[in-house]
Amino acid sequence: MIDLLDPSDIITRMFNAEKYDELYNYCKKLLEKDPSNMVALQNISLSLIYLKKYDEAITYCDKVLKINNLDTYALKNKIYALENLKQYEQVLDLCKQILSTNSKDIWALNSMGLSLNELNRHQDALEYYDTSLLIDPNDVTALMNKAISLSHLGNYKDSIHYYDQVQMIDSKLKEIPLAKSRLFEKLKMQDDAFLAAQGVLNKDMEKIKNDAKENKCSVFHQFCEDEFKKSNTG
């Protein structure tokens, strides 16, 4: 049986209903009764993040970290607030704290990489994305940001490869076809750029290009012909 007056349940309901102002006020009242209430401290910082009051959120995270300097929840809330304040050097320090106790924390590894990207340290960022991908080869965040890092480093072919992997995992990500297309254009591969923009996976491009050669037509016309056939048979 659910206790409707249990603070954790009340907080969960407010959060799920996106009532962040109410959540803040409720946690504030709990802290007036008990300034060391961990549930209230954690969730007041969360409410402030959603209210985009990042500096204030950090003050409550620090109160938790004063009690337990390795509290992962508070560290991650503080990291999120600092990212929004563009305090990337501080983010790196906090990510290292998390990774010192759990070297396989994918969230911290990716946050480390993202901050290194923001600091234009793209080669260093790759190390953290690679570590994430050793743990989970299908981690979309790591794959996407590895592609972005490689693009910044001018390694367009490898960047396209990782964007393509993301596309195979989640074809609904609309930014991927355009990103791949732009990189193919940088490589002066106009036919591939066109096909990428249409959402074609790398593995399917060669067949379309070969069919275009056999049929002595442009890749554009071959693609249109294939799509026309698909629409008639579908």
Buried (B, 14 or more C-beta within 10 A) or exposed (E): EEEEEEBEEBBEEBBEEEBBEBBBBBBEEBBEEEEEBBEBBBBBBBBBBBBEBBEBBBBBBBBBBEEEEEBBBBBBBBBBBBBEBEBBEBBBEBBEBBBEEEEEBBBBBBBBBBBBBBBEBBEBBBBBBEBBBEEEEEBBBBBBBBBBBBBBBEBBEBBBBBBBBBBBBEEEBEEBBEBBBBBBBEEEBEBBBBBBBEBBBBEEBEEBBEBBEEEEBEBEEBBEBBEEEEEEEE
